[in-house]
């Protein structure tokens, strides 16, 4: 009888939501179609897969198992009404954590990542920001901010302004200088202000993040490795954010790989290409990697002022009629 009682107690204990430390992400995998429940910092999170066809967006699994890859997430906190949000239907899986978003908040907020997966997969960030009466949702999509990467456990306030700094990756560098895996992404740092997600990557108080990334990619750029130009692009972009642009640019000029992996943009949208080729006369060619990198970083918002390049060689861009090569 005692054995039966102990077994019953174990079942009851096992059915309770797991207690997870704040800031630790839990992963919901769409392909398992299983619910996920946990508590963290006094907040209860319940994740459930959505049935089709009420929410048909997502993968094509609706045709055989009646679920798609989207989930609904219900947040329950003491003293406020529960709130339910949906993950991004384009995501393959989700990562969720309870974390302090602002030092002035009386209770933690919730971070939801919707991940599409793959080496160049995009992600959507949703924040549930605490308010007096509940939670206010904010999304990176609504803010027009593209993101890649995944947040590490324990997000914190790096700048010291009382708001959490969420360090992700800049998707603008995907497939730019050589293969997708050959071009690492520099950090892209967001926070929440006024109930909205904002890009704060240019804040001088966050330069330490970019200095650390320079330490990571500098040795690759300043090596003799093949396909190092992608690392050079990130190294110089990091330097632009960290206030070290002139020195990094000078070092890159001595170590980049000549004749390899140039960014050569097409001035018409991909929808107007024929046979996956940019139409003749619509691609901009550059004489070398430094000229290509400078133009790319300018367009990506890393170089608001070209004066640091006064002493660097700067071959002019030229228009060329040949059909662009697809990389």
N, C-alpha and C positions, 0 to 999 in steps of 0.2 A: 504494500500500500504506500509506503514511504517512497519507493522508487517511482511509482505512478505520479505521486504528488510532485516530486522533484522534476519529473519529465514535463508535467503540465506547467509548472512554474517556468521552466526553461523556454517552453513554447511561447508563453506570455511575454517573457522578457525579450525573446527574439523578435517578436512582432512589433515591439516599440521602435519608433524612429531612432536611428543612430544619433548620438550626440557628437558633433564635429566642432573642433576649435574654430573660432572666427577667423576669417581670412583663408581658410583651406577650401579649395575648389573640389566639388563633387561632379562627376561626369555622368550625364544621362545619354545612353547610347540608343539611337533611334532603332537600330536593327534588332535590338532585343525586345522591343515593344513592352518593356517591363516598367512599372512605376518606380519612382525613387522618392524616398521620404527621409528627412533628417532634421535635426534641430541644431541651432548654433546661436550662441549669444542670446538665448531666450526667444528666438524666432523659429517658427516651424515652416519648413519648405516641403511642399508636396508636388511632385512632378508626375504627370500622367500623359500617356500618348493620346493623341486625338484620333477619333475614328473618322473614316470617310463615309459618305461624301460631304458631310457638313463642313469639313475643312479640307477640300481636295488638293490644295496646293502642296507641292513637295515632290517626293520621288514617286515613281510609278507603281509602288507596291500596293496601292489601293486595289488594283485589279485582282489580287489573290489573297491578301490577308486583312483587307478592310481597315488598315491603318496607313498613315503616311509618316513622314519623318519629322512632323511638327508635334510639339508638346505644349500642354498648358501648365503653367507654374502658379501655384497658389501660395501666397505668403500670409501667415497668420502671426500677429504680434499682440501681446497683452494690451488691452485698453483701446484698440482701434479695430475698425472693420477689416476683414480679410480682403485681399486684392488678388485678382487672377489676371495674368498676362500670358501671351503666347510667344513661343520662340519663333525665330525667323523661319518661314517655310522653306527657304533655300538652304538651310543648314542641314548637315548630316548628323550632327550631335551637338549637345549643349554642355557647358560647364557653368556651375553655379556656386556662389559663395556668399556668405553673410559677412559684411565688413563695415567698419566705421568709415563713412564717406567724408564727414566733416567733424572736426573736433567739438563743435557746438551742438551736435545732434544728441538728443537724449537716448536714442536707441540706434542700433546699426541699420545700415541700408542693405540692399541686395544687388549683387552683380551677376548678370546673365550673359554668357558668351554663346552665340550661335555660330558654330564652326562648320565650314563647308568641306574641310579636309584637304589633303594633298599638299605638295611642297609650295604651291602658289595659291593656296586656298584663302579666300577672303573670310572675314568674320564680321558679325554684327554685335555691337555692344548695347546692352540694355541695363540701365541703372534704375533701381527703385529707391528714390530719395525720400528719407523720412520727413513728414510734415506733422503739424500738431494733430491733425485728424486722421492720418494714415500714411499713404505713400504717393509720391508723384513720379510717374514713369518718364524716363528720358532715354532717347535712343540715338546712336551714332548715325543711323539712316536719316532721321529727322534733321540732324545737324549738318548733313551733307559731308560727313567725314568718313573716308574709306580707311579700313584697317585690315591688318594681317597680324599673324602671330597669336600668342596666348599669354594671358597674365600669369605671373608667378604667384605662388601662395604668399600670403602676408602683404598685400599692397599697403603702401604707407605714404605719408606726407613727406616728400623729399625736399620740396622748396621751403617748407616752414611757414606756409600761409594758412595752415589750419584745414586744408582740403587735400584729400587723397590724390596722389599722382599715379595714374594708370599707364604703365609703360608697355606699348605695343610696337608694331612695325609699320613703316611707310610702304604701302602697296605700289606707290608710283615707281619703285625700282624693279618691279617684276618684269622679267623678260627684256630688260633694257640693254645691258652690256653682256652679250653672250647668252648662254643657257640660263634658264630660270634659277637653277641651283648655284650658278656661278656668280650671281649678284646678290649679296646679302642686303638686307633692308636696314637702314638706320632707324633708331628709335623714333617713334611718334608718341607723344605724351599727351594724354587728355585728362581732364578733370570735370567736375560739375560746378557750374556757377549760375545762380539765378534759376535753378531748375533745368538747365540745359547742359549738354555735353559740349565742351569747347576744347580746341587744340591749343595747348599752352607750350608747344615745343620751343618757341622762341624766347621763353622766359629765361633771363640770365641766371636765375636762381637754380635752374635745372641743368646747368652746364656740366656738372659732375657726371650725369648720365651719359652724355656724349663723349666726355673725356674717357670714360671707362670703355665705351665702344671703340674709340680710336685705338686704345691699347689692344683690343681684340683683333681689329682688322689691319692695323698698321703693319705688323710683321708680314702679313700676306701680301699687301700691296708693295712693300719695300723688299720683296724677295725676287727670286728668279723663277718662281712657279709659273707654269703656263696658265692661261685664263685668269690672270690676277687683276685684270682691269676692272672687273666688277667689284672686287674688294677695294680697289683704289677709289672708285666712285663713292662707296660708302665711307671710306676713310676721310675723303675731302668733305663730304656732306656733314659728317660728324664734326669736323674741324670748323666748318662754317657756323654751326650752332654753338660750338664751345669757345669761339673767339680765337681760334688758332689757324685761321684760314691761310694766311700768307706762308707760314712755315710748312704746312701740310701740302700746299700746292707746289711749292718749290721742291719738296721731297718727291712728290708724285712725278714731276717732270723728269727726274733722274732715274725713275724705276719702272714706269709704265711699259707695257708690252706693245711695241710699235706694230701697226698694221692689223690689229686684232680688235674685234668686238666694238664697233662704233655704233652709237645711237644715231640713226638717220631717219628723222621723222617724215611722215607723209602728211600733207596738208588737206587731205580729204578723208572723211570717215570711212571706216572699214566696210560699212554697208555699201559703199560705192566702188569697192575694189572688184576686179575681175580675175577669176582663177587665183584668188588669194594673193594678188599682186596689186601694189599701189600703181595707179595709172601713170604712164610716162609723163615726165615733166612736173610731177607733184611731190617728189621726194627731195629733201635737202641733204646734200652730201657734204662731209667735212674732210679737211685735209689730213687730220690725225685725231688721236684719242683726246688730247687736251682740248682741242676746239669743240669736239663733240660733247665732252663732259661739261665744259663751261656752259654751252647752250642748254643742255639738259638741266643742270642745276639751277640755271636762271629760270627756266620755265617751271620747274618743280618748287620754286619759292625759297631756295637756299641761298641765292645770290641776289639780293635786292640792289646791290651796288657793284659794278664791275671794276672799280678803281683798284682793288688789290691786284689786278692782273696787268697793271700798267707795264711791268717789266717782263711779263711772260710772253712767249711767242703766241700770236693769235692769228692764225691763217683765216682769212675771211671765208664764210660759207659760200658755196656756189650752187647754182641751180643746174641740174643735169638732166637731160632727157631720158637716159636709160631707165628701164623698168627696175623698180626696187627689188632687191633680193629679200626674200622672207627668211627670217632667222628662227 
